[in-house]
């Protein structure tokens, strides 16, 4: 997702630092979507990772604009962290053996190796978060409960990048449709999806690769942005921050232009015209 391109700040006179909250910051397979902002000095990150091994890796690699905490973010109650064979399946929820048995590898990857009691915190109660422009969350099926206990924080959030599942990999897990409805009620609209994962149902295996699929959707990353029909609810500063995220992280030039036009209409500025001219020459 992060490719070499000029930052929006290099194209138009916008100065902004994005306040990123990363819940489930475990660096498993790939770089976080906001890394381009972090590398450019345009983001400061507050991350949460209850797995001690993953937290140690994060702290060993972090830069000056990153803070990582050992908290599990959920609903404020005592919970049990299920530590699975595959770190990417570790969750506060119990793996759903029936669903996992449909696919190659998952019955083993989803085996619970350890159970650790954890005290969780509500997103709305975390004093270490002073502002949240951008929320990235990947906590294996528990995302909706975090949203439900973070409504006050979500009011000022501009973009939510969340993992969503189309099948219940965990018992009692909310699915994409539940997440979409809730975030839409909070003033967000679905923008795009990335990392769309498909798997072949057993016993068929495609090309000897247990991770290759045909058509069965399993999970993806869904990106929600503030409803473009309600941009009047955002301040001029928030509009510039939203345009920066859309351009730098997602290469969503059309949305970035639309947001800058809303900014200009209110501020009597010319950022959108400059942006359109310079994007055309990229």
Secondary structure, 3 states (H helix, E strand, C coil): CCCCCCCHHHHCCCCCCEEEEEECCCCCCCCCCCHHHHHCCCEEEEEECCCHHHHHHHHHHCCCCEEEECCEEECCCEEEEEEECCHHHCECCCECHHHHCCECCHHHHCCEEEEEEEEEEEHHHCCCCCCCCEEEECCCCCHHHHHHCCHHHHCCCCEEEEEEECCCCECCCCCHHHHHHHHHHCCEEEEEEEEEEECCECCCCECCECCCCCCCEEEEEEEEEECHHHHHHCCHHHHHHHHHHHHHCCCCHHHHHHHHHHHHHHHCCCHHHHHHHHHHCC
